[in-house]
Amino acid sequence: MARIAVIGAGTGAMAAAARLAVAGHRVTVYERSGTHGGSLGRHARDGFVFDTGPSLLHLPAVYRDLFVKTGKEPLEQCVTLTQVDPASRHLFADGTAVSLPNASRAGVVGALDEALGAGAGARWGEFMDRAGTAWDRSRRPLLEEPLRDDRQALGRDPYPAVRRRRLLRPARQAGTVAEVGRLELTDPRLAALLDGYALSYGLDPRHAPAAAALLPYMEETFGSWYVAGGMRALADAVHERCLARRVTFVFGAEVVRVAEKDGRAAGVELADGTGVEADHVVLGAQPRPGLLPGQERWPGAVSGDLPGARRHGAPGRFLVLLSLRGAREPGAVHRTVVHPADGASEQEAVFGGRTAERPTVTVLRPDDPATRPDEEHEAVTLMATVAPHGPVDWTDTALCERFTDTMIGRAAEAVPGLRERILRSEVRTPVDTEADTGAEGGSVPAPALAGAGGAYLHAGNRTPLPGLYLAGGWSHPGGGPAHAGMSGALVAGLVVEGDGFRGSQ
């Protein structure tokens, strides 16, 4: 039985902790805040309940596997999962609207043809076919295996971009998300649809490799799922599974340094000066300068920042939590995305360290009695991807009020009579995210992507310091609940089976 210290109580770290405890190890989790869950937070007031992080679950098989491997009760016995249908509604600047069914390729094709005109669905369907090829080519090394020492193994873009021949000019093919939209999808609304997927994950469509096609492919193929009570309920279930497996949690315990002895990780040092010995250490939070021994000498970045965001840090999220009077109207869609007319201007602002004049706004309206005081009220969340705190001063009250008003104005296109229904609006900025998760500037890690010479990969789960492992969104395979859960499985495999572990079969 090994002693294992886990730093952070996010879902990736807890996923690793539960698996390691089942393998017979003595696991203790040290969390700087007063609760578990990391980015899967919850805000509740006067009977209204809101998620403060991700609101939908993709690839639920990741957590089904976790619960199967760590106990008798399956995931669905611990939380209630419901497929969101339609998966999303999209409002474009020209007034066009389309609702996309959940996990139905034929349904999506038909909906796009009906809303955008004949041929639109076929172009999107062909794009999804190519995205499926990229998924088949990269799924195992990108998601199911520890990151290889040779990052160039994932440096080549797996997306089979269409080669376009041009008269008297060299042939051309898409290399970025924006180029896929322009060269392959051609319709600006389809391009905006694809750009919106990338932006929602904190990726700049102008620079992110075409392999980002995996993101809409995963959503469209495996579906979007809502957790009753909000995503925080998933974090609660993972925490309870850890407790059932006798994982110890110490809250209000900030780790300031990973101890090293005889060339390997030997424990952690807490802010109060307490030293804790351990045979293995799992870091489930964003690495900070001074936390990891010899970090500055490690090959490759360990910060998790991606190329398009390194100047300022990865983007964050701006949330407007709306407590509304009046019942949710019949047929209201769970998730609506309001796209701007000029997506390029928004991308320049977000990734240039400024606020966008007309941001893409995602409107979340869960039909869940647990989120509202009664049937005569509704809890609605507005979300926009924004520059992190630092380049934008998100403590500026006047700035936040203006941006909130802009988001409400945009969301009013999706929610009838929105302004008149508002009882209270509360704002959460990247400053709040930083306070909750410790991520610098309130940045939110993006999923790892193949391509671009390996530039969109995160730090590997195995580190140059023996006995030290990385889990969670700031490590391989990147951010988001599903990817974080995968990182926990990879770390547990490396600890239990050693460096020869190659992932699930």
C-alpha positions in Angstrom: 0.0 0.0 0.0 1.5 3.3 -1.1 0.8 6.7 0.4 -0.5 9.1 -2.2 -1.0 12.8 -1.9 -3.4 14.4 -4.3 -3.3 18.2 -4.8 -6.7 19.6 -5.6 -10.3 18.2 -5.5 -11.4 18.8 -9.1 -13.1 16.0 -11.0 -9.9 14.8 -12.6 -8.0 14.6 -9.3 -11.0 12.9 -7.6 -11.3 10.4 -10.5 -7.6 9.5 -10.0 -8.1 9.3 -6.2 -11.0 6.9 -6.4 -9.3 4.6 -8.8 -6.1 4.6 -6.7 -8.0 3.9 -3.5 -9.7 0.9 -5.1 -6.2 -0.4 -6.1 -5.4 -0.5 -2.4 -3.5 2.7 -1.9 -3.9 5.2 1.0 -5.0 8.4 -0.7 -5.3 11.9 0.8 -6.6 14.9 -1.1 -5.5 18.4 -0.2 -7.7 21.2 -1.4 -7.0 24.9 -1.0 -10.7 25.9 -0.9 -13.5 24.7 1.4 -15.1 22.3 -1.1 -14.7 19.8 -3.8 -15.5 19.9 -7.5 -13.1 22.5 -8.9 -14.8 24.2 -11.9 -18.0 22.3 -11.3 -19.4 24.9 -9.0 -22.9 25.9 -8.0 -24.5 29.2 -7.0 -27.8 29.1 -5.1 -29.9 31.9 -3.8 -33.6 32.2 -2.9 -34.4 28.9 -4.5 -32.6 29.6 -7.8 -29.7 27.3 -8.6 -27.1 27.8 -11.3 -24.0 25.9 -12.5 -20.9 28.1 -12.5 -18.9 25.9 -14.7 -19.7 23.4 -17.5 -23.4 22.9 -17.8 -23.6 19.7 -20.0 -21.8 16.4 -20.0 -20.3 14.9 -23.2 -18.9 11.4 -23.4 -20.7 10.1 -20.3 -19.0 6.8 -20.9 -15.9 8.3 -19.1 -17.8 8.5 -15.8 -19.7 5.3 -16.4 -16.4 3.6 -16.5 -15.2 5.4 -13.4 -18.2 4.2 -11.4 -18.1 0.7 -12.7 -14.4 0.4 -11.8 -14.7 1.9 -8.3 -17.9 0.4 -6.9 -21.1 -1.6 -7.2 -23.4 1.4 -8.0 -23.3 2.5 -11.6 -23.3 6.1 -12.6 -27.0 6.2 -13.4 -27.8 5.0 -9.9 -25.9 8.0 -8.4 -27.0 10.8 -10.8 -29.9 11.2 -13.2 -28.8 11.8 -16.8 -31.1 13.1 -19.5 -30.2 13.6 -23.2 -30.9 17.2 -24.2 -33.1 17.4 -27.3 -32.6 19.4 -29.3 -29.0 19.5 -28.5 -28.8 23.2 -29.3 -30.5 26.0 -31.1 -28.5 28.6 -33.2 -29.5 32.1 -34.0 -27.5 33.7 -36.8 -27.0 37.4 -37.5 -29.2 37.3 -40.7 -32.2 36.1 -38.6 -31.9 32.5 -39.5 -32.5 30.0 -36.8 -31.9 26.2 -36.6 -32.4 23.6 -33.9 -30.1 20.6 -34.1 -31.3 17.3 -32.7 -29.3 15.4 -30.2 -27.0 12.5 -31.4 -28.7 12.2 -34.8 -26.6 12.7 -37.9 -29.5 12.4 -40.3 -31.6 14.8 -38.1 -28.9 17.4 -38.1 -28.5 17.2 -41.9 -32.2 17.6 -42.4 -32.5 20.5 -40.0 -29.7 22.4 -41.7 -31.2 21.8 -45.1 -34.6 23.1 -44.0 -33.2 26.1 -42.2 -30.2 27.2 -44.3 -31.2 25.8 -47.7 -30.7 22.7 -49.8 -27.1 21.5 -49.7 -26.2 23.0 -46.3 -26.9 19.7 -44.5 -24.9 17.7 -47.0 -21.8 20.0 -46.6 -22.0 19.7 -42.8 -22.6 15.9 -43.0 -19.5 15.5 -45.3 -17.5 17.6 -42.8 -18.7 15.3 -40.0 -17.5 12.3 -42.0 -14.0 13.9 -42.2 -14.2 14.7 -38.5 -15.0 11.0 -37.9 -11.9 10.0 -39.8 -9.9 12.4 -37.6 -11.5 10.9 -34.5 -10.5 7.4 -35.6 -7.0 8.4 -36.4 -6.3 10.3 -33.1 -8.7 8.9 -30.5 -6.4 6.4 -28.8 -3.2 8.4 -28.6 -5.0 11.7 -27.9 -7.5 10.5 -25.3 -6.9 6.9 -24.1 -3.1 6.8 -23.7 -0.6 8.7 -21.6 1.0 11.4 -23.7 4.1 10.1 -25.5 7.5 11.6 -24.8 7.7 12.4 -28.5 5.0 15.0 -28.9 5.5 15.0 -32.6 3.6 11.7 -32.7 0.5 13.9 -32.4 2.0 16.8 -34.3 0.4 15.9 -37.6 -3.2 17.1 -38.1 -5.4 14.0 -38.4 -8.2 15.9 -40.2 -8.3 15.0 -43.9 -8.9 18.4 -45.3 -10.3 18.6 -48.8 -7.7 19.6 -51.4 -9.1 22.4 -53.5 -7.6 22.9 -57.0 -7.5 26.4 -58.3 -6.9 27.7 -61.9 -3.4 29.0 -62.4 -2.8 28.9 -58.6 -1.5 26.2 -56.3 -4.1 23.9 -54.7 -5.3 24.8 -51.3 -6.6 23.0 -48.2 -7.8 24.0 -44.8 -5.4 24.0 -41.9 -7.4 25.8 -39.3 -11.0 25.9 -38.0 -11.6 29.2 -39.8 -10.3 27.8 -43.0 -12.5 24.7 -42.8 -15.4 27.0 -42.5 -14.4 29.2 -45.4 -13.1 26.5 -47.8 -15.2 23.5 -47.0 -18.5 24.6 -45.4 -18.6 27.8 -47.5 -21.9 29.1 -46.0 -21.0 31.8 -43.4 -23.7 30.4 -41.1 -22.1 27.0 -41.1 -18.7 28.6 -40.6 -20.2 30.5 -37.6 -21.6 27.2 -36.2 -18.1 25.6 -36.4 -16.3 28.7 -35.0 -18.8 28.8 -32.1 -17.8 25.2 -31.1 -14.1 26.2 -31.0 -14.7 29.4 -29.2 -16.9 27.7 -26.5 -13.9 25.5 -25.7 -11.6 28.6 -25.5 -9.9 28.0 -28.9 -9.2 30.7 -31.4 -10.8 29.5 -34.7 -8.2 31.5 -36.7 -5.3 29.4 -35.3 -6.7 26.2 -33.9 -5.9 23.3 -36.1 -8.6 21.7 -38.3 -8.4 18.7 -35.8 -10.7 20.8 -33.6 -13.5 19.2 -35.8 -13.4 16.5 -33.1 -15.3 18.7 -30.7 -18.5 19.0 -32.7 -18.1 15.4 -33.8 -18.0 14.2 -30.2 -21.1 16.3 -29.3 -23.0 15.2 -32.3 -22.0 11.5 -32.1 -22.2 10.8 -28.4 -24.8 13.4 -27.4 -25.2 16.2 -24.9 -26.4 15.1 -21.4 -27.9 17.1 -18.6 -27.3 16.0 -15.0 -30.4 16.6 -12.9 -29.7 19.3 -10.3 -26.8 20.6 -12.5 -23.3 19.4 -13.1 -22.4 20.0 -9.5 -24.4 16.9 -8.8 -21.8 14.9 -10.8 -19.0 16.4 -8.7 -20.9 15.5 -5.6 -21.3 11.9 -6.8 -17.6 11.5 -7.6 -16.8 12.9 -4.2 -19.1 10.5 -2.5 -17.6 7.6 -4.4 -14.2 8.7 -3.1 -15.4 8.8 0.5 -16.9 5.3 0.0 -13.5 4.1 -1.1 -12.0 5.7 2.0 -10.2 8.6 0.4 -9.4 11.3 2.9 -10.1 14.9 2.1 -8.4 17.9 3.8 -10.0 21.2 2.9 -8.5 24.6 3.5 -5.1 23.1 2.9 -3.0 24.9 0.3 0.0 23.0 -1.0 2.9 25.4 -1.6 5.5 22.9 -2.7 6.0 19.4 -3.8 8.8 17.9 -1.8 11.7 16.0 -3.5 14.0 13.5 -2.0 16.6 11.3 -3.7 15.5 12.5 -7.1 11.8 11.7 -6.7 8.6 13.2 -5.3 8.4 12.6 -1.6 5.4 14.5 -0.4 4.0 18.0 -0.1 4.4 21.1 2.1 1.4 23.0 3.2 1.0 26.7 3.6 1.0 26.4 7.4 4.4 24.7 7.2 3.2 21.2 7.7 5.1 18.6 5.8 3.4 15.4 4.5 5.3 12.4 3.3 4.0 10.4 0.3 5.3 7.8 -2.1 3.5 9.4 -5.0 2.1 12.9 -5.6 -0.7 13.7 -8.0 -1.2 17.4 -9.0 -4.7 18.1 -10.1 -4.5 21.8 -10.4 -2.7 24.3 -12.7 1.0 24.2 -11.9 2.2 27.4 -10.3 5.8 28.8 -10.4 7.7 27.3 -7.4 5.3 24.5 -6.8 7.2 21.8 -8.7 10.9 21.0 -8.2 12.9 21.9 -11.2 9.8 22.9 -13.2 11.7 25.6 -15.1 14.0 22.9 -16.5 11.3 20.6 -17.7 10.9 20.1 -21.5 7.7 21.6 -22.9 5.2 23.9 -21.3 3.4 22.8 -18.1 1.2 25.8 -17.8 -1.5 24.5 -20.2 -1.5 27.7 -22.2 -2.1 27.2 -25.9 -0.4 29.1 -28.7 -3.2 31.5 -29.4 -3.4 32.5 -25.7 0.2 32.5 -24.4 0.5 36.2 -24.5 -2.3 36.7 -22.0 -3.2 33.2 -20.7 -6.1 31.0 -21.9 -9.6 32.7 -22.1 -12.1 32.6 -19.2 -15.8 32.7 -18.9 -18.2 35.5 -18.1 -21.5 34.3 -16.6 -24.7 36.2 -16.0 -27.1 34.4 -13.7 -30.6 35.5 -14.2 -33.5 34.8 -11.7 -36.6 35.3 -13.8 -40.3 35.7 -12.9 -42.7 33.8 -15.1 -42.7 30.1 -16.1 -40.4 28.6 -18.7 -42.5 28.6 -21.9 -43.4 25.2 -23.4 -40.9 24.1 -26.0 -38.1 26.3 -24.8 -34.7 25.0 -25.8 -32.1 24.0 -23.1 -29.2 25.6 -25.0 -29.3 28.4 -27.5 -26.3 30.0 -29.1 -26.6 33.6 -30.4 -23.9 34.2 -33.0 -22.6 37.7 -33.9 -22.4 39.1 -37.4 -18.6 39.5 -37.2 -17.1 36.6 -35.5 -13.6 37.6 -36.5 -13.9 40.9 -34.5 -14.9 38.9 -31.4 -12.0 36.6 -31.8 -9.6 39.5 -32.2 -10.9 41.0 -29.0 -11.0 37.8 -26.9 -7.5 36.6 -27.9 -6.1 40.1 -28.0 -7.0 40.9 -24.4 -10.1 43.1 -24.9 -13.8 42.8 -24.5 -15.9 42.0 -27.6 -18.6 44.5 -28.6 -20.9 41.8 -29.8 -19.9 38.5 -28.1 -21.3 35.0 -28.9 -23.7 34.3 -26.1 -24.8 30.9 -25.0 -28.2 30.9 -23.2 -28.9 28.0 -20.9 -32.4 27.2 -19.8 -32.6 23.8 -18.1 -36.1 22.4 -17.5 -35.2 21.2 -14.0 -37.4 21.9 -11.0 -34.3 21.7 -8.8 -33.0 25.0 -10.3 -36.0 27.2 -9.5 -38.1 28.0 -6.4 -41.4 27.0 -8.2 -43.0 26.6 -11.6 -43.7 30.4 -11.8 -40.0 31.2 -12.0 -37.0 30.2 -14.1 -33.2 30.2 -13.7 -31.3 31.2 -16.8 -27.5 31.4 -17.4 -25.8 33.4 -20.0 -22.2 32.5 -20.9 -19.6 34.2 -23.1 -15.9 33.3 -23.7 -13.8 36.3 -22.7 -10.2 37.3 -22.2 -8.8 36.4 -18.7 -8.4 38.8 -15.8 -5.2 40.7 -16.3 -5.4 42.1 -19.8 -9.0 42.9 -19.0 -9.7 44.3 -15.5 -12.7 42.2 -14.5 -12.8 44.0 -11.1 -14.0 47.1 -13.0 -17.7 47.4 -11.9 -18.7 49.7 -14.8 -17.1 47.4 -17.4 -18.9 44.4 -16.0 -22.2 46.3 -16.0 -21.8 47.3 -19.6 -20.8 43.8 -20.7 -23.7 42.3 -18.7 -26.2 44.6 -20.4 -24.7 43.7 -23.8 -25.1 40.0 -23.0 -28.7 40.4 -21.8 -29.5 42.4 -25.0 -28.1 39.6 -27.1 -29.9 36.9 -25.1 -33.2 38.7 -25.5 -33.2 37.4 -29.1 -33.6 33.9 -27.6 -35.8 34.5 -24.5 -39.1 36.3 -25.1 -39.5 39.3 -22.8 -36.3 38.7 -21.1 -35.6 42.1 -19.6 -39.1 42.5 -18.2 -38.8 39.1 -16.4 -35.6 39.8 -14.5 -35.9 39.7 -10.8 -32.2 39.7 -10.1 -29.0 39.3 -12.2 -25.7 38.2 -10.7 -22.4 38.1 -12.5 -19.4 35.8 -12.3 -16.2 36.8 -14.1 -12.8 35.3 -14.5 -11.9 36.8 -11.1 -14.4 34.5 -9.5 -13.1 31.5 -11.4 -9.6 32.3 -10.2 -10.8 32.5 -6.6 -12.7 29.2 -6.9 -10.1 27.1 -8.9 -6.8 28.9 -8.5 -6.3 29.1 -12.2 -4.3 32.2 -13.1 -6.5 35.0 -14.5 -9.6 32.7 -14.3 -8.4 30.9 -17.4 -10.3 27.7 -18.4 -8.2 24.9 -20.0 -9.2 23.8 -23.5 -9.2 20.1 -24.7 -6.0 18.9 -26.2 -5.8 18.7 -30.0 -3.6 16.9 -32.4 -1.9 18.8 -35.2 0.0 22.1 -35.3 3.2 20.3 -34.5 1.9 19.3 -31.1 1.4 22.9 -30.0 -2.1 22.3 -28.7 -1.2 19.4 -26.4 -1.0 19.8 -22.6 1.6 18.7 -20.1 1.9 14.9 -19.9 0.5 12.9 -17.0 3.9 11.5 -16.3 6.5 14.1 -15.3 10.3 14.3 -15.4 10.2 13.9 -11.6 9.6 10.3 -10.7 6.6 9.8 -8.4 4.9 13.1 -9.6 1.9 12.9 -11.9 -0.5 15.5 -13.4 -4.2 15.1 -13.6 -7.1 17.4 -14.4 -7.8 19.9 -17.2 -4.3 21.5 -17.2 -2.7 18.1 -18.2 -3.2 15.6 -20.9 -5.8 15.3 -22.5 -7.0 18.8 -21.5 -10.0 20.6 -20.2 -13.7 19.7 -19.8 -15.3 17.2 -17.5 -14.9 14.2 -19.8 -11.2 14.9 -20.6 -10.5 15.6 -16.9 -12.0 12.2 -16.1 -9.8 10.6 -18.7 -6.7 12.2 -17.1 -7.6 10.6 -13.8 -7.8 7.1 -15.4 -4.4 7.6 -17.1 -2.7 8.7 -13.9 -4.2 5.8 -11.9 -2.9 3.4 -14.6 0.6 4.9 -14.5 0.8 4.7 -10.7 -0.6 1.1 -10.5 1.1 -0.4 -13.6 4.1 1.8 -14.0 5.6 3.6 -17.0 4.7 0.6 -19.2 1.0 1.5 -18.9 -0.4 2.3 -22.3 -4.0 3.0 -21.6 -7.3 1.1 -21.7 -7.6 -1.7 -24.2 
